[in-house]
Amino acid sequence: MAAINRQEIETLLQRYFEADTDVHEERRLKAYFNSGEIDPSFEVYRDFFALTHNDQSIHLSDAFERKLMNQIQ
């Protein structure tokens, strides 16, 4: 990943929390916050992006989806 500067992080964070980022931008944020080289002013976001990074490994079974859909209907 190319180095990312403070202004880029601020812009990406603003766009992220406005739900206006694309997948590539979200990957850049996650990579930045998992890099270990975080600007101290952004430390408050480290755990959040660590959690969202790990969420990708969670998969729900088809049975769960069927049960959920039955409850909704």
C-alpha angles and dihedrals in degrees: 000000000000116000113274122210131220095257092052091052092049091050094046092048091051091049091045094054090046088054090241102120127105125224093266092053092048090051090052091052093047092048091049094050092047094046097085091230101096125156106245091238089063098047091104089069097049097091093043093056092042088057094047089047091057094045091076090074094060114100126180121216124244088245090059092051092049092050091048093049091049090053092049095049 
